[in-house]
Structure formats: C-alpha cells, structure tokens
Amino acid sequence: MGLQEIAVGGIYLSPLLIYALMGFIATLTVRSLLHWVAGDYALWYEAWFDISLFVIFTAATTFLFTVLLQSP
C-alpha cells in the first residue's frame, strides 16, 4: 500500500488516515486490556498514556505498511 493516495469515489484519501484508524483501534484494545489487568489506579496520567499509545501504534502501522510491505 505504501504512502500513495487511495482513490475512493473520485476523492483522494491519505493512507495516514487509514493508519491512524488502525492505530486508534489498537490503542482501544490495548487500553481496555490494561485496565482489565492492572485496574484504573495503575496509570497516573491516563491522557498522556493514551496519546502515547496512539502515536506508537500509528507509527508502527505506518512503518509496517510502508517499509516492510514495500514491493521492490
């Protein structure tokens, strides 16, 4: 897929939008698992932790789709 625009009905969408959606879903999944395992009291700054998880998962998704799945 890479970092090329995706045409949907004549409208070009950035692939980063799709990668961010994947990162958001992964963040929700990991966050809910952590709250289930560790409880609510384990995280001091929840908002910073959520943003950090989102950035990490979005960057990892972008890396996977652009570098590792790139055709030679």
The 8 nearest C-alpha neighbors of each residue, nearest first, counted from 0:
[[1, 64, 2, 65, 3, 69, 68, 14],
 [2, 0, 65, 3, 64, 69, 68, 66],
 [1, 3, 14, 65, 4, 0, 15, 13],
 [4, 2, 1, 5, 14, 0, 13, 12],
 [3, 5, 13, 12, 11, 14, 6, 2],
 [4, 6, 12, 11, 7, 3, 13, 14],
 [7, 5, 11, 10, 9, 12, 8, 4],
 [8, 6, 10, 9, 11, 5, 12, 4],
 [7, 9, 10, 6, 11, 5, 12, 4],
 [8, 10, 7, 6, 11, 5, 12, 4],
 [11, 9, 7, 6, 8, 12, 5, 4],
 [10, 12, 6, 5, 4, 7, 9, 13],
 [13, 11, 5, 4, 6, 14, 10, 7],
 [12, 14, 4, 15, 16, 5, 11, 3],
 [15, 13, 16, 17, 2, 4, 18, 12],
 [14, 16, 18, 13, 17, 19, 61, 2],
 [17, 15, 19, 14, 18, 13, 20, 12],
 [16, 18, 20, 14, 15, 19, 21, 13],
 [17, 19, 15, 21, 20, 16, 57, 60],
 [20, 18, 22, 16, 57, 21, 17, 15],
 [19, 21, 23, 17, 22, 18, 16, 24],
 [22, 20, 18, 24, 19, 23, 25, 17],
 [23, 21, 57, 56, 19, 25, 20, 24],
 [22, 24, 26, 20, 21, 25, 53, 19],
 [23, 25, 27, 21, 26, 22, 28, 20],
 [24, 26, 22, 28, 23, 27, 29, 21],
 [27, 25, 23, 29, 28, 24, 53, 30],
 [28, 26, 30, 24, 25, 29, 31, 23],
 [27, 29, 25, 31, 26, 30, 24, 32],
 [30, 28, 32, 26, 31, 27, 33, 25],
 [31, 29, 33, 27, 32, 28, 26, 34],
 [30, 32, 34, 28, 33, 29, 27, 35],
 [33, 31, 35, 29, 30, 34, 36, 28],
 [34, 32, 36, 30, 35, 31, 37, 29],
 [35, 33, 38, 31, 37, 32, 36, 39],
 [34, 36, 32, 33, 38, 37, 31, 39],
 [37, 35, 33, 34, 38, 32, 31, 39],
 [38, 36, 34, 33, 35, 41, 39, 40],
 [39, 37, 34, 35, 40, 36, 41, 33],
 [38, 40, 41, 34, 42, 37, 35, 33],
 [39, 41, 38, 42, 43, 37, 34, 45],
 [42, 40, 39, 37, 38, 43, 34, 33],
 [43, 41, 45, 40, 44, 39, 48, 38],
 [44, 42, 45, 41, 40, 48, 39, 46],
 [43, 45, 47, 46, 42, 48, 49, 41],
 [44, 46, 48, 47, 42, 43, 49, 50],
 [45, 47, 49, 48, 44, 50, 51, 43],
 [48, 46, 50, 49, 45, 44, 51, 52],
 [47, 49, 45, 51, 46, 50, 52, 44],
 [50, 48, 46, 52, 51, 47, 45, 53],
 [51, 49, 53, 47, 52, 48, 54, 46],
 [52, 50, 48, 54, 53, 49, 47, 55],
 [51, 53, 55, 49, 50, 54, 26, 56],
 [52, 54, 50, 56, 51, 55, 26, 22],
 [53, 55, 57, 51, 52, 56, 58, 50],
 [54, 56, 52, 58, 53, 57, 59, 51],
 [57, 55, 22, 59, 53, 58, 54, 60],
 [56, 58, 22, 60, 54, 19, 59, 55],
 [57, 59, 61, 55, 56, 60, 54, 62],
 [60, 58, 56, 62, 61, 57, 55, 63],
 [61, 59, 63, 57, 62, 58, 18, 56],
 [60, 62, 58, 64, 59, 63, 65, 18],
 [63, 61, 59, 65, 60, 66, 64, 58],
 [64, 62, 60, 67, 61, 65, 66, 59],
 [63, 65, 61, 68, 62, 1, 66, 67],
 [66, 64, 1, 62, 69, 63, 61, 68],
 [67, 65, 69, 62, 68, 63, 64, 1],
 [66, 68, 63, 69, 65, 64, 62, 70],
 [69, 67, 64, 66, 65, 70, 63, 0],
 [70, 68, 66, 67, 65, 71, 1, 64],
 [69, 71, 68, 67, 66, 1, 0, 65],
 [70, 69, 68, 66, 67, 65, 1, 0]]
